[in-house]
């Protein structure tokens, strides 16, 4: 896993070469409990990692010398984990609870080779990737196809253009996004 430097608040970009193409994943370290939610993206919120990912897809060949393929975005917990468990808990159950707390949130490319590069053993039982795997091996959440990521990239660009047009038009109202009383842009 190669760590590549990027500007802004993105802490890391991981890349894997496969078939002459560079698969990139953007990772953002968070001290809180932020989770990736497509509903937020729909409303134009929490799009920073996606903006970086799709900018790297567009401009990455010039930077890295390979065609860039979006491999996903992940929030990585960067906090001390305090577990509340019974003193008689086994080391195995403590480790499992710790792994659950450190599980990433995000969306990754539904390509078995890329998922294995991100986390060996992810297709059998992911510890850190945001995947849900059924008993038959089917991945039911946390992944998107290349086509779905392409649609997400186009949607992200559309929202960015709308925001830019509003700013150019002088729309700067203090109108923070609110999902509920306890979940708004002001409480984040």
Beta strands, then each sheet from edge to edge (+ up, - down):
strand 1: 2-4
strand 2: 12-18
strand 3: 21-30
strand 4: 67-77
strand 5: 105-109
strand 6: 132-133
strand 7: 139-141
strand 8: 143-144
strand 9: 178-180
strand 10: 183-184
sheet 1: 1+ 2- 3+ 4+ 5- 8-
sheet 2: 6+ 7-
sheet 3: 9+ 10-
end
